[in-house]
Amino acid sequence: MKPVQLVSEAEGEIAEIVDWYAERSAGAAARFIDDLHGALTRIPERPLSFPVIAHTATERAVRRARCTDFPYAVVYTELDDSILVVAAVHLKRRPLYWIERLGQVQ
C-alpha cells in the first residue's frame, strides 16, 4: 500500500472541521475524526475504487472518497509512490474550490 500524504491546505481544512465540531460537541469531533480516518484508511487499500471527479494537468485521475457518517469527502490523486490528498471538502458547499490545487500535482 502507498502512504497517504496531505497537502498543507487539506491539513488546515481538517483542523478547521474538527474545531467546528469540537465547539459543538467533543463527541461529534471524535466521531468525525474516526469517520475521516476510516476514509483515509480505505483509500490506499483500494485507491481505484472511488469515483473520478476531475483530472490533473498531467491526466492523473482525481477521486473522491466520502466519509460514512458526515457530509465530507477526501479528494485525492494517486501518485507513483503515494496517495496525495488535496482537500477535505463539505459535500454541499463550494464545489470545486480546491481545483486550483491540482496545478501543484505532477
MOJO-V196766 format. One record per backbone hydrogen bond with DSSP energy under -1.0 kcal/mol. CO is the residue of the C=O (numbers start at 1). NH is the residue of the N-H. E is the energy in kcal/mol with one decimal. If there is no record, write none. Layout:
CO:NH:E + CO:NH:E
//
This chain:
3:83:-3.0 + 5:85:-3.4 + 7:11:-2.0 + 8:12:-2.3 + 9:13:-2.2 + 10:14:-2.4 + 11:15:-2.2 + 12:16:-2.3 + 13:17:-2.4 + 14:18:-2.7 + 15:19:-2.5 + 16:20:-2.4 + 17:21:-2.4 + 18:22:-2.8 + 19:23:-2.1 + 21:25:-3.1 + 25:29:-2.1 + 26:30:-2.2 + 27:31:-2.4 + 28:32:-2.5 + 29:33:-2.4 + 30:34:-2.2 + 31:35:-2.5 + 32:36:-3.1 + 33:37:-2.6 + 34:38:-2.1 + 35:39:-1.9 + 36:40:-2.7 + 37:41:-1.7 + 38:42:-2.2 + 39:43:-1.8 + 42:46:-1.9 + 46:49:-1.8 + 51:64:-1.6 + 54:62:-2.8 + 56:59:-2.0 + 60:56:-2.4 + 62:53:-3.3 + 62:54:-1.3 + 63:76:-2.4 + 65:74:-2.9 + 70:72:-1.9 + 71:91:-2.8 + 72:67:-3.0 + 73:89:-2.5 + 74:65:-2.7 + 75:86:-2.4 + 75:87:-1.4 + 76:63:-3.2 + 77:84:-3.0 + 82:79:-3.1 + 83:5:-3.2 + 84:77:-2.0 + 85:7:-2.5 + 87:75:-2.7 + 89:73:-2.2 + 94:97:-1.5 + 96:99:-1.6 + 98:101:-2.0 + 99:102:-1.5 + 100:103:-1.3 + 101:104:-1.7 + 102:105:-1.3
//
